[in-house]
Amino acid sequence: MRSGHAVEDYRQLVALSDNPITWFWVGLLILLLLALPGLVPTYTLVMASAVGIAAIGAIGLNLLTGTTGLISLGQAGFLAVGAYTCALLMADYGWPAEAAMPAAAIFTGLLSLVIGVPSLRLKGLYLAITTLAFSLIVTHFILYSENLTHGPFGVRIANPTMLGMDIASDVGFYYFVGILLLLVSLFALNVMRTRIGRAWIAIRDHDIAAQVMGINLVHYKLLAFFVSSSIVGLAGALTTLRLRFINVEVFDLLISIEALAMIIVGGLGSVAGSILGAAFIVLLPEGVRILLDFLTPEMKTAYSNYVYEVRGLLIGAIVIIILRVESGGLVGIWMKTKRYWINWPLPI
């Protein structure tokens, strides 16, 4: 058992992990996920893909809100921009998915600068309201620009392929989402160890002190908006490939609240927390449904009739409990539990 955390050089200090046990469990988890299609039914793969897409979007939001400290309620708008850009390029202009997805991510990132520039002097509630207004603008633009966006009728795409891989199948799409989630996670983990990530953290902790130290607030805040929104736009493009038919109702404003709940429940500023929070929020209705299987049929019927209302109540209650009990989220609970175990029988 490890008894200390001393490092001998800078490479160890910035390493993702210098603990071989951690890499062992990560490798074991990856092997389990690779073998999952042969172990579970199709419905489980569909839910796993949904968790992966939500996790990618949560990682993007966490870079902006958890790491940089810029609160955003515009997740639904950025998802809609990425989804519609990918769908329209594929359906109306014949672009392949290989080109439409990166284009959707980049366009979403560039569009975020439109809201990022006027928001540079805003913080807290005012910034959150501004990003929420952006989502409303996106929704109305989609609805009333029928010649460009198909309006309320939505956009349908054909069964997509990606580099020869049939991602229209549940198994193919599951692996595709898993690969992208791994790449996005590695990108986020590495960018947080760079000068950019340290600047974002400094802005979050104290922006005036960061500016005095020479950090360009305008540059790094706009960069945070661009990187975060590009990742969210990628999640929106994946939503298009998963559903193969989208309309404006898919991107309800409740998505913005749920995305914020994901990073709060999982852990602000943590990639692992983003993934855990996304899995928790996405799988919460399924967990409740399984629990109700052991109760009376009347309760199951009531839940099926009011599933969205119950889900909203549960998410709100869980966020309040997490903020009250452990502000670090699920990752914070795990770190405290691990620290307790490592220092046992003299926990601190």
PAVEXKOL-114799 format. One record per residue (C-alpha): residue number from 1; residue in three letters; x, y, z. Coordinates in Angstrom, 3 decimals, decimal comma. Layout:
N
+-----+------+----------+----------+----------+
|  nr | rest |       px |       py |       pz |
+-----+------+----------+----------+----------+
| NUM |  ALA |        X |        Y |        Z |
...
+-----+------+----------+----------+----------+
This chain:
348
+-----+------+----------+----------+----------+
|  nr | rest |       px |       py |       pz |
+-----+------+----------+----------+----------+
|   1 |  MET |    0,000 |    0,000 |    0,000 |
|   2 |  ARG |    1,304 |    3,465 |   -0,854 |
|   3 |  SER |    2,293 |    5,515 |    2,176 |
|   4 |  GLY |    3,146 |    8,851 |    0,549 |
|   5 |  HIS |    2,816 |   11,084 |   -2,470 |
|   6 |  ALA |    6,371 |   12,413 |   -2,873 |
|   7 |  VAL |    7,575 |   13,052 |   -6,438 |
|   8 |  GLU |   11,131 |   13,286 |   -7,677 |
|   9 |  ASP |   10,817 |   15,219 |  -10,943 |
|  10 |  TYR |    8,436 |   17,453 |  -12,874 |
|  11 |  ARG |    7,254 |   14,637 |  -15,142 |
|  12 |  GLN |    5,845 |   12,793 |  -12,151 |
|  13 |  LEU |    4,163 |   15,976 |  -10,979 |
|  14 |  VAL |    2,192 |   16,462 |  -14,200 |
|  15 |  ALA |    1,615 |   12,766 |  -14,984 |
|  16 |  LEU |   -1,988 |   11,635 |  -15,356 |
|  17 |  SER |   -1,235 |    9,060 |  -12,688 |
|  18 |  ASP |    1,976 |    7,606 |  -11,298 |
|  19 |  ASN |    0,145 |    4,781 |   -9,561 |
|  20 |  PRO |    0,272 |    1,431 |  -11,440 |
|  21 |  ILE |   -2,804 |    0,270 |   -9,552 |
|  22 |  THR |   -4,798 |    3,111 |  -11,103 |
|  23 |  TRP |   -3,653 |    2,135 |  -14,600 |
|  24 |  PHE |   -4,550 |   -1,484 |  -13,861 |
|  25 |  TRP |   -8,143 |   -0,584 |  -12,978 |
|  26 |  VAL |   -8,417 |    1,748 |  -15,965 |
|  27 |  GLY |   -7,209 |   -1,030 |  -18,272 |
|  28 |  LEU |   -9,624 |   -3,493 |  -16,697 |
|  29 |  LEU |  -12,508 |   -1,044 |  -17,160 |
|  30 |  ILE |  -11,616 |   -0,555 |  -20,838 |
|  31 |  LEU |  -11,505 |   -4,318 |  -21,395 |
|  32 |  LEU |  -14,890 |   -4,682 |  -19,726 |
|  33 |  LEU |  -16,385 |   -1,961 |  -21,923 |
|  34 |  LEU |  -14,935 |   -3,607 |  -25,032 |
|  35 |  ALA |  -16,563 |   -6,920 |  -24,066 |
|  36 |  LEU |  -19,876 |   -5,315 |  -23,057 |
|  37 |  PRO |  -21,750 |   -5,920 |  -26,376 |
|  38 |  GLY |  -21,336 |   -9,664 |  -25,933 |
|  39 |  LEU |  -22,546 |   -9,607 |  -22,348 |
|  40 |  VAL |  -25,642 |   -7,410 |  -22,318 |
|  41 |  PRO |  -28,829 |   -6,961 |  -24,396 |
|  42 |  THR |  -29,188 |   -4,303 |  -27,078 |
|  43 |  TYR |  -31,153 |   -1,926 |  -24,851 |
|  44 |  THR |  -28,211 |   -1,713 |  -22,455 |
|  45 |  LEU |  -25,920 |   -0,750 |  -25,337 |
|  46 |  VAL |  -28,346 |    1,994 |  -26,346 |
|  47 |  MET |  -28,307 |    3,366 |  -22,807 |
|  48 |  ALA |  -24,522 |    3,109 |  -22,681 |
|  49 |  SER |  -24,281 |    5,143 |  -25,894 |
|  50 |  ALA |  -26,601 |    7,769 |  -24,401 |
|  51 |  VAL |  -24,380 |    7,938 |  -21,317 |
|  52 |  GLY |  -21,304 |    8,362 |  -23,514 |
|  53 |  ILE |  -22,834 |   11,263 |  -25,455 |
|  54 |  ALA |  -23,978 |   12,934 |  -22,235 |
|  55 |  ALA |  -20,504 |   12,445 |  -20,743 |
|  56 |  ILE |  -18,853 |   14,159 |  -23,732 |
|  57 |  GLY |  -21,197 |   17,121 |  -23,361 |
|  58 |  ALA |  -20,616 |   17,214 |  -19,589 |
|  59 |  ILE |  -16,833 |   17,250 |  -20,072 |
|  60 |  GLY |  -17,206 |   20,240 |  -22,379 |
|  61 |  LEU |  -19,390 |   22,098 |  -19,884 |
|  62 |  ASN |  -17,058 |   21,216 |  -17,017 |
|  63 |  LEU |  -14,111 |   22,839 |  -18,777 |
|  64 |  LEU |  -16,091 |   26,084 |  -18,898 |
|  65 |  THR |  -17,941 |   25,990 |  -15,583 |
|  66 |  GLY |  -15,954 |   23,652 |  -13,351 |
|  67 |  THR |  -12,433 |   24,565 |  -14,507 |
|  68 |  THR |  -12,788 |   28,202 |  -15,609 |
|  69 |  GLY |  -15,649 |   29,173 |  -13,310 |
|  70 |  LEU |  -17,921 |   30,595 |  -16,038 |
|  71 |  ILE |  -21,471 |   29,444 |  -15,344 |
|  72 |  SER |  -23,369 |   28,503 |  -18,491 |
|  73 |  LEU |  -26,997 |   27,580 |  -19,032 |
|  74 |  GLY |  -26,577 |   27,482 |  -22,789 |
|  75 |  GLN |  -25,896 |   23,764 |  -23,120 |
|  76 |  ALA |  -29,163 |   23,112 |  -24,950 |
|  77 |  GLY |  -28,389 |   25,854 |  -27,469 |
|  78 |  PHE |  -24,865 |   24,635 |  -28,182 |
|  79 |  LEU |  -26,097 |   21,055 |  -28,510 |
|  80 |  ALA |  -28,774 |   22,207 |  -30,960 |
|  81 |  VAL |  -26,235 |   24,131 |  -33,040 |
|  82 |  GLY |  -23,933 |   21,117 |  -33,294 |
|  83 |  ALA |  -26,785 |   18,714 |  -34,014 |
|  84 |  TYR |  -28,447 |   20,850 |  -36,683 |
|  85 |  THR |  -25,137 |   21,739 |  -38,352 |
|  86 |  CYS |  -24,244 |   18,063 |  -38,687 |
|  87 |  ALA |  -27,760 |   17,075 |  -39,787 |
|  88 |  LEU |  -28,134 |   19,835 |  -42,394 |
|  89 |  LEU |  -24,679 |   19,249 |  -43,869 |
|  90 |  MET |  -25,437 |   15,538 |  -44,263 |
|  91 |  ALA |  -29,089 |   15,758 |  -45,346 |
|  92 |  ASP |  -29,111 |   18,870 |  -47,531 |
|  93 |  TYR |  -25,547 |   19,112 |  -48,799 |
|  94 |  GLY |  -24,496 |   15,473 |  -48,938 |
|  95 |  TRP |  -21,502 |   15,772 |  -46,619 |
|  96 |  PRO |  -20,178 |   12,511 |  -45,157 |
|  97 |  ALA |  -20,259 |   12,087 |  -41,403 |
|  98 |  GLU |  -16,444 |   12,230 |  -41,319 |
|  99 |  ALA |  -16,586 |   15,870 |  -42,467 |
| 100 |  ALA |  -19,920 |   16,953 |  -40,974 |
| 101 |  MET |  -19,005 |   16,115 |  -37,379 |
| 102 |  PRO |  -15,767 |   18,163 |  -37,187 |
| 103 |  ALA |  -17,475 |   21,003 |  -39,053 |
| 104 |  ALA |  -20,328 |   20,976 |  -36,520 |
| 105 |  ALA |  -17,884 |   21,079 |  -33,605 |
| 106 |  ILE |  -15,829 |   23,940 |  -35,076 |
| 107 |  PHE |  -18,899 |   25,966 |  -36,094 |
| 108 |  THR |  -20,375 |   25,599 |  -32,598 |
| 109 |  GLY |  -17,096 |   26,772 |  -31,093 |
| 110 |  LEU |  -16,931 |   29,794 |  -33,383 |
| 111 |  LEU |  -20,552 |   30,684 |  -32,702 |
| 112 |  SER |  -19,860 |   30,564 |  -28,961 |
| 113 |  LEU |  -17,481 |   33,493 |  -29,422 |
| 114 |  VAL |  -20,508 |   35,591 |  -30,385 |
| 115 |  ILE |  -21,817 |   35,116 |  -26,864 |
| 116 |  GLY |  -18,354 |   34,990 |  -25,322 |
| 117 |  VAL |  -17,274 |   38,476 |  -26,390 |
| 118 |  PRO |  -20,189 |   40,415 |  -24,828 |
| 119 |  SER |  -19,999 |   38,183 |  -21,753 |
| 120 |  LEU |  -16,389 |   38,992 |  -20,885 |
| 121 |  ARG |  -17,401 |   41,488 |  -18,208 |
| 122 |  LEU |  -20,154 |   39,269 |  -16,812 |
| 123 |  LYS |  -19,906 |   36,696 |  -14,046 |
| 124 |  GLY |  -22,196 |   34,507 |  -11,986 |
| 125 |  LEU |  -25,926 |   34,944 |  -12,446 |
| 126 |  TYR |  -25,588 |   37,550 |  -15,221 |
| 127 |  LEU |  -23,454 |   35,254 |  -17,357 |
| 128 |  ALA |  -25,848 |   32,351 |  -16,739 |
| 129 |  ILE |  -28,810 |   34,486 |  -17,879 |
| 130 |  THR |  -26,902 |   35,555 |  -20,994 |
| 131 |  THR |  -26,159 |   31,974 |  -22,001 |
| 132 |  LEU |  -29,768 |   31,001 |  -21,276 |
| 133 |  ALA |  -30,912 |   33,782 |  -23,597 |
| 134 |  PHE |  -28,597 |   32,369 |  -26,261 |
| 135 |  SER |  -30,410 |   29,027 |  -26,048 |
| 136 |  LEU |  -33,760 |   30,764 |  -26,512 |
| 137 |  ILE |  -32,415 |   32,644 |  -29,535 |
| 138 |  VAL |  -31,154 |   29,393 |  -31,092 |
| 139 |  THR |  -34,524 |   27,709 |  -30,518 |
| 140 |  HIS |  -36,469 |   30,554 |  -32,134 |
| 141 |  PHE |  -34,023 |   30,768 |  -35,040 |
| 142 |  ILE |  -34,465 |   27,060 |  -35,775 |
| 143 |  LEU |  -38,250 |   27,324 |  -35,591 |
| 144 |  TYR |  -38,656 |   30,368 |  -37,803 |
| 145 |  SER |  -35,859 |   29,829 |  -40,355 |
| 146 |  GLU |  -37,710 |   27,098 |  -42,187 |
| 147 |  ASN |  -35,854 |   27,588 |  -45,468 |
| 148 |  LEU |  -32,549 |   26,850 |  -43,764 |
| 149 |  THR |  -33,336 |   24,608 |  -40,788 |
| 150 |  HIS |  -36,602 |   22,915 |  -41,919 |
| 151 |  GLY |  -38,326 |   24,734 |  -39,060 |
| 152 |  PRO |  -40,546 |   22,635 |  -36,789 |
| 153 |  PHE |  -40,524 |   19,698 |  -39,230 |
| 154 |  GLY |  -37,061 |   18,542 |  -38,200 |
| 155 |  VAL |  -34,224 |   16,984 |  -40,190 |
| 156 |  ARG |  -33,814 |   13,316 |  -41,051 |
| 157 |  ILE |  -30,536 |   11,713 |  -42,136 |
| 158 |  ALA |  -29,787 |    8,357 |  -43,723 |
| 159 |  ASN |  -28,044 |    5,559 |  -41,860 |
| 160 |  PRO |  -24,538 |    6,961 |  -41,334 |
| 161 |  THR |  -21,123 |    5,338 |  -41,702 |
| 162 |  MET |  -17,832 |    6,548 |  -40,295 |
| 163 |  LEU |  -14,523 |    5,535 |  -41,930 |
| 164 |  GLY |  -16,165 |    2,355 |  -43,186 |
| 165 |  MET |  -17,671 |    1,539 |  -39,766 |
| 166 |  ASP |  -21,419 |    0,922 |  -39,666 |
| 167 |  ILE |  -22,390 |    3,268 |  -36,863 |
| 168 |  ALA |  -26,078 |    2,865 |  -37,693 |
| 169 |  SER |  -26,001 |   -0,422 |  -35,768 |
| 170 |  ASP |  -26,213 |   -0,330 |  -31,972 |
| 171 |  VAL |  -22,891 |   -2,124 |  -31,507 |
| 172 |  GLY |  -21,043 |    0,011 |  -34,056 |
| 173 |  PHE |  -22,372 |    3,244 |  -32,603 |
| 174 |  TYR |  -21,513 |    2,089 |  -29,070 |
| 175 |  TYR |  -17,874 |    1,538 |  -30,020 |
| 176 |  PHE |  -17,760 |    4,805 |  -31,951 |
| 177 |  VAL |  -19,072 |    6,818 |  -28,998 |
| 178 |  GLY |  -16,677 |    4,979 |  -26,681 |
| 179 |  ILE |  -13,675 |    5,901 |  -28,846 |
| 180 |  LEU |  -14,722 |    9,566 |  -28,982 |
| 181 |  LEU |  -15,340 |    9,645 |  -25,227 |
| 182 |  LEU |  -11,850 |    8,259 |  -24,622 |
| 183 |  LEU |  -10,270 |   10,827 |  -26,957 |
| 184 |  VAL |  -12,220 |   13,744 |  -25,457 |
| 185 |  SER |  -11,344 |   12,593 |  -21,923 |
| 186 |  LEU |   -7,635 |   12,388 |  -22,753 |
| 187 |  PHE |   -7,791 |   15,797 |  -24,409 |
| 188 |  ALA |   -9,483 |   17,378 |  -21,377 |
| 189 |  LEU |   -7,100 |   15,721 |  -18,912 |
| 190 |  ASN |   -4,069 |   16,889 |  -20,856 |
| 191 |  VAL |   -5,260 |   20,436 |  -21,533 |
| 192 |  MET |   -5,906 |   20,882 |  -17,797 |
| 193 |  ARG |   -2,213 |   20,078 |  -17,153 |
| 194 |  THR |   -0,964 |   22,726 |  -19,581 |
| 195 |  ARG |   -0,455 |   26,473 |  -19,219 |
| 196 |  ILE |   -3,987 |   26,916 |  -20,596 |
| 197 |  GLY |   -5,553 |   24,696 |  -17,942 |
| 198 |  ARG |   -3,611 |   26,376 |  -15,134 |
| 199 |  ALA |   -4,718 |   29,784 |  -16,449 |
| 200 |  TRP |   -8,351 |   28,638 |  -16,447 |
| 201 |  ILE |   -8,053 |   27,439 |  -12,856 |
| 202 |  ALA |   -6,455 |   30,735 |  -11,836 |
| 203 |  ILE |   -9,330 |   32,657 |  -13,452 |
| 204 |  ARG |  -11,825 |   30,471 |  -11,603 |
| 205 |  ASP |  -10,141 |   30,916 |   -8,228 |
| 206 |  HIS |   -9,495 |   34,676 |   -8,495 |
| 207 |  ASP |   -9,661 |   36,441 |  -11,832 |
| 208 |  ILE |   -8,219 |   39,758 |  -10,562 |
| 209 |  ALA |   -5,175 |   38,026 |   -9,081 |
| 210 |  ALA |   -4,782 |   36,040 |  -12,307 |
| 211 |  GLN |   -4,799 |   39,248 |  -14,343 |
| 212 |  VAL |   -2,197 |   40,820 |  -12,048 |
| 213 |  MET |    0,005 |   37,763 |  -12,633 |
| 214 |  GLY |   -0,105 |   38,439 |  -16,371 |
| 215 |  ILE |   -2,906 |   36,116 |  -17,509 |
| 216 |  ASN |   -4,862 |   37,582 |  -20,411 |
| 217 |  LEU |   -8,455 |   37,215 |  -19,245 |
| 218 |  VAL |   -9,987 |   38,014 |  -22,628 |
| 219 |  HIS |   -7,858 |   35,446 |  -24,440 |
| 220 |  TYR |   -8,327 |   32,614 |  -21,983 |
| 221 |  LYS |  -12,047 |   33,179 |  -21,381 |
| 222 |  LEU |  -12,759 |   33,170 |  -25,103 |
| 223 |  LEU |  -10,581 |   30,081 |  -25,488 |
| 224 |  ALA |  -12,582 |   28,375 |  -22,727 |
| 225 |  PHE |  -15,823 |   29,225 |  -24,532 |
| 226 |  PHE |  -14,470 |   27,924 |  -27,834 |
| 227 |  VAL |  -13,046 |   24,635 |  -26,512 |
| 228 |  SER |  -16,041 |   23,898 |  -24,296 |
| 229 |  SER |  -18,617 |   24,675 |  -26,976 |
| 230 |  SER |  -16,732 |   22,696 |  -29,621 |
| 231 |  ILE |  -16,893 |   19,607 |  -27,425 |
| 232 |  VAL |  -20,588 |   20,226 |  -26,719 |
| 233 |  GLY |  -21,162 |   20,686 |  -30,465 |
| 234 |  LEU |  -19,506 |   17,302 |  -31,008 |
| 235 |  ALA |  -21,973 |   15,790 |  -28,530 |
| 236 |  GLY |  -24,787 |   17,438 |  -30,497 |
| 237 |  ALA |  -23,515 |   15,894 |  -33,739 |
| 238 |  LEU |  -23,439 |   12,497 |  -32,018 |
| 239 |  THR |  -27,045 |   13,065 |  -30,958 |
| 240 |  THR |  -27,941 |   13,515 |  -34,621 |
| 241 |  LEU |  -26,177 |   10,283 |  -35,591 |
| 242 |  ARG |  -27,869 |    8,437 |  -32,737 |
| 243 |  LEU |  -31,438 |    9,613 |  -33,355 |
| 244 |  ARG |  -31,148 |   10,108 |  -37,144 |
| 245 |  PHE |  -34,095 |   12,509 |  -36,831 |
| 246 |  ILE |  -33,981 |   15,721 |  -34,840 |
| 247 |  ASN |  -36,283 |   18,645 |  -34,271 |
| 248 |  VAL |  -36,221 |   21,563 |  -31,893 |
| 249 |  GLU |  -38,141 |   19,664 |  -29,204 |
| 250 |  VAL |  -35,139 |   17,402 |  -28,644 |
| 251 |  PHE |  -33,185 |   20,347 |  -27,203 |
| 252 |  ASP |  -35,459 |   21,444 |  -24,414 |
| 253 |  LEU |  -34,098 |   23,974 |  -21,914 |
| 254 |  LEU |  -34,270 |   21,252 |  -19,278 |
| 255 |  ILE |  -31,157 |   19,792 |  -20,937 |
| 256 |  SER |  -29,178 |   22,815 |  -19,733 |
| 257 |  ILE |  -30,324 |   22,208 |  -16,160 |
| 258 |  GLU |  -29,552 |   18,494 |  -16,379 |
| 259 |  ALA |  -26,091 |   19,199 |  -17,813 |
| 260 |  LEU |  -25,326 |   21,509 |  -14,888 |
| 261 |  ALA |  -26,646 |   18,832 |  -12,524 |
| 262 |  MET |  -24,292 |   16,283 |  -14,101 |
| 263 |  ILE |  -21,145 |   18,226 |  -13,294 |
| 264 |  ILE |  -22,386 |   19,191 |   -9,825 |
| 265 |  VAL |  -23,301 |   15,608 |   -8,924 |
| 266 |  GLY |  -20,145 |   14,173 |  -10,479 |
| 267 |  GLY |  -17,703 |   16,832 |   -9,333 |
| 268 |  LEU |  -16,832 |   20,288 |  -10,643 |
| 269 |  GLY |  -13,545 |   20,519 |  -12,522 |
| 270 |  SER |  -13,131 |   16,757 |  -12,837 |
| 271 |  VAL |  -13,216 |   14,685 |  -16,020 |
| 272 |  ALA |  -14,032 |   11,552 |  -14,044 |
| 273 |  GLY |  -16,754 |   13,510 |  -12,271 |
| 274 |  SER |  -18,270 |   14,521 |  -15,608 |
| 275 |  ILE |  -18,505 |   10,881 |  -16,670 |
| 276 |  LEU |  -19,864 |    9,700 |  -13,328 |
| 277 |  GLY |  -22,382 |   12,543 |  -13,167 |
| 278 |  ALA |  -23,587 |   11,890 |  -16,719 |
| 279 |  ALA |  -24,021 |    8,188 |  -16,010 |
| 280 |  PHE |  -25,874 |    8,941 |  -12,770 |
| 281 |  ILE |  -28,328 |   11,441 |  -14,282 |
| 282 |  VAL |  -28,975 |    9,491 |  -17,511 |
| 283 |  LEU |  -29,484 |    6,169 |  -15,727 |
| 284 |  LEU |  -31,511 |    7,639 |  -12,849 |
| 285 |  PRO |  -34,942 |    6,962 |  -14,449 |
| 286 |  GLU |  -33,927 |    3,383 |  -15,231 |
| 287 |  GLY |  -32,777 |    2,874 |  -11,675 |
| 288 |  VAL |  -36,084 |    4,155 |  -10,339 |
| 289 |  ARG |  -38,000 |    1,928 |  -12,768 |
| 290 |  ILE |  -36,058 |   -1,160 |  -11,656 |
| 291 |  LEU |  -36,662 |   -0,247 |   -8,019 |
| 292 |  LEU |  -40,392 |    0,122 |   -8,635 |
| 293 |  ASP |  -40,503 |   -3,384 |  -10,139 |
| 294 |  PHE |  -40,346 |   -4,635 |   -6,550 |
| 295 |  LEU |  -43,235 |   -2,419 |   -5,443 |
| 296 |  THR |  -46,948 |   -2,270 |   -6,235 |
| 297 |  PRO |  -48,269 |   -2,065 |   -9,836 |
| 298 |  GLU |  -50,071 |    1,168 |   -8,942 |
| 299 |  MET |  -46,771 |    2,903 |   -8,210 |
| 300 |  LYS |  -45,290 |    1,649 |  -11,488 |
| 301 |  THR |  -48,272 |    3,018 |  -13,404 |
| 302 |  ALA |  -48,055 |    6,378 |  -11,652 |
| 303 |  TYR |  -44,335 |    6,591 |  -12,405 |
| 304 |  SER |  -44,830 |    5,776 |  -16,083 |
| 305 |  ASN |  -47,457 |    8,534 |  -16,335 |
| 306 |  TYR |  -45,309 |   11,161 |  -14,623 |
| 307 |  VAL |  -41,799 |   10,008 |  -15,464 |
| 308 |  TYR |  -40,515 |   13,460 |  -16,511 |
| 309 |  GLU |  -41,951 |   15,180 |  -13,468 |
| 310 |  VAL |  -40,492 |   12,549 |  -11,129 |
| 311 |  ARG |  -37,143 |   12,779 |  -12,886 |
| 312 |  GLY |  -37,037 |   16,537 |  -12,398 |
| 313 |  LEU |  -37,906 |   16,229 |   -8,723 |
| 314 |  LEU |  -35,249 |   13,564 |   -8,168 |
| 315 |  ILE |  -32,539 |   15,546 |   -9,948 |
| 316 |  GLY |  -33,344 |   18,651 |   -7,909 |
| 317 |  ALA |  -33,334 |   16,702 |   -4,662 |
| 318 |  ILE |  -30,044 |   14,964 |   -5,495 |
| 319 |  VAL |  -28,326 |   18,259 |   -6,375 |
| 320 |  ILE |  -29,443 |   19,771 |   -3,064 |
| 321 |  ILE |  -28,216 |   16,720 |   -1,142 |
| 322 |  ILE |  -24,849 |   16,707 |   -2,926 |
| 323 |  LEU |  -24,295 |   20,416 |   -2,299 |
| 324 |  ARG |  -25,260 |   19,974 |    1,338 |
| 325 |  VAL |  -23,342 |   16,782 |    2,101 |
| 326 |  GLU |  -20,352 |   16,769 |   -0,269 |
| 327 |  SER |  -19,726 |   19,741 |   -2,559 |
| 328 |  GLY |  -17,064 |   17,728 |   -4,390 |
| 329 |  GLY |  -19,730 |   15,402 |   -5,791 |
| 330 |  LEU |  -19,285 |   11,698 |   -6,374 |
| 331 |  VAL |  -15,578 |   12,176 |   -7,045 |
| 332 |  GLY |  -15,223 |   13,978 |   -3,722 |
| 333 |  ILE |  -16,996 |   11,139 |   -1,926 |
| 334 |  TRP |  -14,698 |    8,620 |   -3,625 |
| 335 |  MET |  -11,538 |   10,580 |   -2,717 |
| 336 |  LYS |  -12,572 |   10,864 |    0,922 |
| 337 |  THR |  -13,431 |    7,159 |    1,042 |
| 338 |  LYS |  -10,079 |    6,234 |   -0,506 |
| 339 |  ARG |   -8,202 |    8,513 |    1,866 |
| 340 |  TYR |  -10,033 |    6,951 |    4,793 |
| 341 |  TRP |   -9,071 |    3,466 |    3,631 |
| 342 |  ILE |   -5,423 |    4,325 |    2,931 |
| 343 |  ASN |   -4,964 |    5,886 |    6,395 |
| 344 |  TRP |   -6,918 |    3,230 |    8,265 |
| 345 |  PRO |   -6,854 |    2,512 |   11,230 |
| 346 |  LEU |   -5,939 |    6,169 |   11,796 |
| 347 |  PRO |   -8,157 |    7,935 |    9,239 |
| 348 |  ILE |   -7,872 |   11,690 |    8,864 |
+-----+------+----------+----------+----------+
